[in-house]
């Protein structure tokens, strides 16, 4: 005999996000009951990022074997909040997929968001280390 799974979120009126919220609503005074999800509160979470290597005060190298979603999000936040900073990636394999069901590679992601990158097998471009003011010799 096969039992049907009972969904935890099977709420008939779909007003609440969970059965627990619905249960709590039954205990609330009527003047509060109608105030369900009436406000949105913005917040920012402050984090600190420590790059692997610094070239100068605005250029950094980051080595990634596995490029997690949280790392990708972090670097997009850094790029948005600190446009003066450039993080350049050195991947173990730039052709790795960002997750197993994706067609997007690490290289594709970098190109989409305008990050410079290389693959460790290809080596690090020397121009990453020098600015126009500095000479490579």
N, C-alpha and C positions, 0 to 999 in steps of 0.2 A: 504494500500500500504506500503510495506517495503522498506525503503531506505537503500542502501548499504553505509556502512561507508567508507569515503575516508581516506585512510592511510596518515598520515602526512609525512611518510618517503618514499613515493612512488617516488623514483628518478629513471628514466629510465636507466641511465648509471651507477648507483651505485658507482660513483667516490667519492661522498661526503656523509657524515653521516647525513646530514639534508638538507631540502630544503633551509633553510636560508644560509647554507654554499654555496650551489650551486648558490644562488642569489648573494651572496657577490663575488663569483668567477667571475661573469660576469662583475663586476665593477673593477677588478684588472688589472693592466698592464700585458701584456703577459709574461714579464720576471719574474714576481712574481707568476703568475697563476700556473706554473709547480712545485712550491715549496710546494705543499700541503702535509702535514704530512711527511716531509722528515727527521725530527729530533725526537729523544726521549731524554727527560731530566729526570734523576733520582732525587728524592728528598726524604728526611726523615722528618717525622713530630715528633717533640719532645713533649712528654707528661710527666706528673708526676702522679705516682700511689701512693695512700695512702692506705696501707693494713689496715684491721680492727684491728688486734692485731699483735704485734711482740713477738716472743718467745725469740729471740736474734737478732743479726745484720744480720743474713742470713736466718732465718726461720720465716714465717709469716702465720697467719690464715686469711682466707677470708670466710665470711658467705654469702651464696647466696640462696635466695628464688627462684629467676628467673635468669637464666644464659643466658643472651642475647648474640647474635652473636658478638656484639662489645666487650663484656667482654671476650669472648673466644679468640678473635683475640688479645686483649690487653695482656692476659696472655701468649699467644704463643710468642708475641714480647718480653715480659719481660724475659721469659725463654731463648729465643735465645740470647738476648743482655746481660743478667746477669745470666750466668750459675751457679754462686756461690750462687744464691738466690733460696730458695724453698718456694713456696706458696702452702699451704695445704687448701683444700676446706671443708667447713662444709655446706652441703646442707639441705634445708628444706625437700626435698625428692629427693634422688639421682636417683630414678627411673623415674623422669620426663623426657619427651622427649625434645630434644634440640629445636624442633619446631613441630607444630602439625602434619605435614606430614612425620616426620622422625621416623625411628625405633631406632635411636641412643639416648640413655639416657645420662644424665649428667655423670653417672658412666662410661658408655662406652667411652665417650669422655676423661675423666680423665685417664682411663686405656690406651687408644690409645696414649696419649701424655705424659704418665708417670708422672701424678700428683697424690699425695696422696689425698684421700678424705674420708669423712664419711657422714653419714646421721645423723641428729640431734637425731632421734629416737634411733639410735644405740649408741650414745654417742661418745665422743672424745677419741681416743686411748691415754693412758697415756704416751706411748713411744714418742709421738710427742713433749712432753714438756721437755724431758731429752735427753742429748747427752751421748755419751759413757764416757765422762769425769765427768759428773754429776751423782749423785746417786739419785734415786727416793725417798729416805727416808729423 
